[in-house]
């Protein structure tokens, strides 16, 4: 799946976009965890000390805010997703 960072996160990571390998059954939350494993410098910006995602973090899957998807963070990922 293609991961694209907004300008703020591009500045933090030095990366505009990259391909994230996903496995069958991975969800948006699994994808976020994989991104944080690859870019731990994002951790304080994305999650609190308890590992909960900050309310200000906007996650877009295929041009749709995940908060408007029925399964939210539990939405399954597919190859080709962005």
C-alpha positions, 0 to 999 in steps of 0.5 A: 500500500502507498503511504503519503505523508502531509507536509508536517510529517514529511518534514519530520521523516524526510519522506514524502511517500513510500510503499508499506508492505501489508499482510492479509488481514491487516487493518488501518490500525495495523498499518499505523503500527507498521508505520510507527515501527519504520518511523518511530520519530512520529510516535509522539506526534501520532500516539500518546504514552498509552499508545492511543492515537491522538484525536488531531491525527487525520488518517485518510484511506483512499481519499476517505477519512477513516472516521467516516468508515463503518469499521474506522481503525479496524477497516481492512487494508488491501494491496493498492490502497493509499 
